[in-house]
């Protein structure tokens, strides 16, 4: 985790931001840097009900597998996990 100060980007100014950094390999093989802000409180996630959200946040379960309709008749399988450090729900798509 790291702390950024005086961030400025395209008219946006952020005095201070605590964040976790990660690397992601894109489909073409290049690496990209992802910045995950550290939230004080977990934000709700539209694919989870309150019970599922609480179980992930408490550590009672590690992940939840779901199916999501992305287009009429097209379903994608996903896994949702919770990152306790950033208080962020993480979505992994199993089939595209």
Number of C-alpha atoms within 10 A of each C-alpha: 13 11 11 11 11 10 11 10 8 5 5 7 11 11 9 11 16 16 18 15 12 12 11 11 10 9 7 6 8 9 12 11 10 12 14 17 18 20 15 9 9 16 11 12 13 8 13 15 10 11 9 15 22 13 15 20 19 11 12 10 14 13 17 16 13 14 13 12 10 10 8 6 6 9 14 14 14 17 14 20 20 22 14 15 14 18 17 20 19 12 15 11 14 11 8 9
